Amino acid sequence: MRKLLLLASSGIANILSFQLTICLRVIRNAWHFYYALRLVFKVLCGSFSIALLTP
């Protein structure tokens, strides 16, 4: 009986750690997307402002 409970609890722990890993992976991807988007926006706005300053 004790072995069965131990196996069940370790299975739940594995599922929870797997879900946590997926969530962290999604968060990491979101941060990478945010910084890439910010960089693109900076480059485009920088080019546009330089174009406005040139005669």
GUZAKE-355227 format. One record per atom (N, C-alpha, C, CB): residue number from 1; chain; atom name; y negated, z negated, x. Coordinates in steps of 0.1 Angstrom, whole numbers, m for minus. Glycine has a CB too. Example, Ala and Ser with C-alpha at 12.3 -4.5 7.8 and 13.67 -1.06 7.14 Angstrom:
// residues 2
  pos  unit  site     yy     zz     xx
    1     A     N     57    m78    132
    1     A    CA     45    m78    123
    1     A     C     33    m78    132
    1     A    CB     45    m90    113
    2     A     N     22    m71    128
    2     A    CA     11    m71    137
    2     A     C      0    m79    129
    2     A    CB      6    m57    141
// end
This chain:
// residues 55
  pos  unit  site     yy     zz     xx
    1     A     N     12      0      8
    1     A    CA      0      0      0
    1     A     C    m13      0      9
    1     A    CB      0    m12     m9
    2     A     N    m12     m8     19
    2     A    CA    m24     m9     28
    2     A     C    m26      4     35
    2     A    CB    m22    m20     38
    3     A     N    m15     11     39
    3     A    CA    m16     24     46
    3     A     C    m22     34     37
    3     A    CB     m2     28     51
    4     A     N    m19     34     24
    4     A    CA    m24     43     15
    4     A     C    m39     41     13
    4     A    CB    m17     42      1
    5     A     N    m43     29     12
    5     A    CA    m58     26     11
    5     A     C    m65     31     23
    5     A    CB    m60     11      8
    6     A     N    m59     28     35
    6     A    CA    m65     33     47
    6     A     C    m67     48     48
    6     A    CB    m57     27     59
    7     A     N    m56     55     44
    7     A    CA    m57     69     44
    7     A     C    m67     74     34
    7     A    CB    m43     75     41
    8     A     N    m68     68     22
    8     A    CA    m78     72     12
    8     A     C    m92     70     17
    8     A    CB    m75     65     m1
    9     A     N    m94     58     23
    9     A    CA   m108     55     28
    9     A     C   m112     64     40
    9     A    CB   m109     41     32
   10     A     N   m102     68     48
   10     A    CA   m106     77     59
   10     A     C   m108     91     54
   10     A    CB    m94     77     70
   11     A     N   m101     95     44
   11     A    CA   m104    108     38
   11     A     C   m117    109     32
   11     A    CB    m93    111     27
   12     A     N   m122     98     25
   12     A    CA   m135     98     19
   12     A     C   m145     98     30
   12     A    CB   m137     85     10
   13     A     N   m143     91     41
   13     A    CA   m152     90     52
   13     A     C   m154    104     58
   13     A    CB   m148     80     63
   14     A     N   m142    111     59
   14     A    CA   m143    125     65
   14     A     C   m151    134     56
   14     A    CB   m129    130     67
   15     A     N   m149    133     43
   15     A    CA   m157    141     34
   15     A     C   m171    138     34
   15     A    CB   m151    139     19
   16     A     N   m175    125     35
   16     A    CA   m189    121     36
   16     A     C   m195    126     49
   16     A    CB   m190    106     34
   17     A     N   m188    125     60
   17     A    CA   m194    129     73
   17     A     C   m195    144     73
   17     A    CB   m185    124     84
   18     A     N   m186    151     66
   18     A    CA   m187    166     66
   18     A     C   m199    170     57
   18     A    CB   m174    172     60
   19     A     N   m202    163     46
   19     A    CA   m213    166     38
   19     A     C   m226    163     45
   19     A    CB   m213    158     25
   20     A     N   m226    152     53
   20     A    CA   m238    148     61
   20     A     C   m241    159     71
   20     A    CB   m236    134     67
   21     A     N   m230    164     77
   21     A    CA   m232    174     88
   21     A     C   m238    187     81
   21     A    CB   m218    177     94
   22     A     N   m233    190     70
   22     A    CA   m239    202     63
   22     A     C   m253    200     60
   22     A    CB   m231    205     50
   23     A     N   m257    188     55
   23     A    CA   m271    185     51
   23     A     C   m279    186     64
   23     A    CB   m272    172     45
   24     A     N   m275    180     75
   24     A    CA   m283    180     87
   24     A     C   m284    195     92
   24     A    CB   m276    172     97
   25     A     N   m274    203     90
   25     A    CA   m275    217     95
   25     A     C   m285    224     87
   25     A    CB   m261    224     94
   26     A     N   m286    222     74
   26     A    CA   m296    228     65
   26     A     C   m310    224     69
   26     A    CB   m293    225     50
   27     A     N   m311    211     72
   27     A    CA   m324    206     76
   27     A     C   m329    212     89
   27     A    CB   m324    190     77
   28     A     N   m320    213     98
   28     A    CA   m323    219    111
   28     A     C   m327    234    109
   28     A    CB   m311    218    121
   29     A     N   m320    241    101
   29     A    CA   m323    255     98
   29     A     C   m337    256     92
   29     A    CB   m313    262     89
   30     A     N   m340    246     83
   30     A    CA   m353    247     76
   30     A     C   m364    244     86
   30     A    CB   m354    236     65
   31     A     N   m362    235     96
   31     A    CA   m373    233    106
   31     A     C   m375    245    115
   31     A    CB   m369    221    114
   32     A     N   m364    252    118
   32     A    CA   m365    264    127
   32     A     C   m373    274    119
   32     A    CB   m351    269    131
   33     A     N   m370    276    106
   33     A    CA   m376    286     98
   33     A     C   m391    282     97
   33     A    CB   m370    286     84
   34     A     N   m394    270     95
   34     A    CA   m408    265     94
   34     A     C   m416    269    107
   34     A    CB   m409    250     91
   35     A     N   m411    265    118
   35     A    CA   m418    268    131
   35     A     C   m419    283    134
   35     A    CB   m411    261    142
   36     A     N   m409    291    130
   36     A    CA   m409    305    132
   36     A     C   m420    311    123
   36     A    CB   m396    312    129
   37     A     N   m420    307    111
   37     A    CA   m430    312    101
   37     A     C   m444    308    106
   37     A    CB   m428    306     87
   38     A     N   m446    296    111
   38     A    CA   m459    291    116
   38     A     C   m463    300    128
   38     A    CB   m458    277    120
   39     A     N   m454    303    137
   39     A    CA   m457    311    148
   39     A     C   m462    325    144
   39     A    CB   m445    312    158
   40     A     N   m454    331    135
   40     A    CA   m458    345    130
   40     A     C   m472    344    123
   40     A    CB   m448    350    119
   41     A     N   m474    334    115
   41     A    CA   m487    333    109
   41     A     C   m499    331    119
   41     A    CB   m488    321     99
   42     A     N   m496    323    130
   42     A    CA   m506    322    140
   42     A     C   m509    335    148
   42     A    CB   m501    311    151
   43     A     N   m498    342    151
   43     A    CA   m500    355    158
   43     A     C   m508    365    149
   43     A    CB   m486    361    162
   44     A     N   m504    366    136
   44     A    CA   m511    375    127
   44     A     C   m526    371    125
   44     A    CB   m504    376    114
   45     A     N   m528    359    123
   45     A    CA   m542    354    121
   45     A     C   m550    356    134
   45     A    CB   m543    340    117
   46     A     N   m544    353    146
   46     A    CA   m551    355    158
   46     A     C   m554    369    161
   46     A    CB   m542    350    170
   47     A     N   m545    378    158
   47     A    CA   m548    393    160
   47     A     C   m559    397    150
   47     A    CB   m536    401    157
   48     A     N   m559    392    138
   48     A    CA   m569    396    128
   48     A     C   m583    391    132
   48     A    CB   m565    390    114
   49     A     N   m583    378    137
   49     A    CA   m596    373    141
   49     A     C   m602    380    153
   49     A    CB   m595    358    144
   50     A     N   m593    384    162
   50     A    CA   m598    392    174
   50     A     C   m603    405    170
   50     A    CB   m586    393    184
   51     A     N   m596    411    160
   51     A    CA   m601    424    155
   51     A     C   m615    423    148
   51     A    CB   m591    430    145
   52     A     N   m617    412    141
   52     A    CA   m630    410    135
   52     A     C   m641    407    145
   52     A    CB   m629    398    125
   53     A     N   m638    402    156
   53     A    CA   m648    399    167
   53     A     C   m652    411    175
   53     A    CB   m643    388    176
   54     A     N   m643    421    176
   54     A    CA   m646    432    184
   54     A     C   m656    441    176
   54     A    CB   m633    440    188
   55     A     N   m665    447    183
   55     A    CA   m675    456    176
   55     A     C   m670    469    172
   55     A    CB   m687    458    185
// end
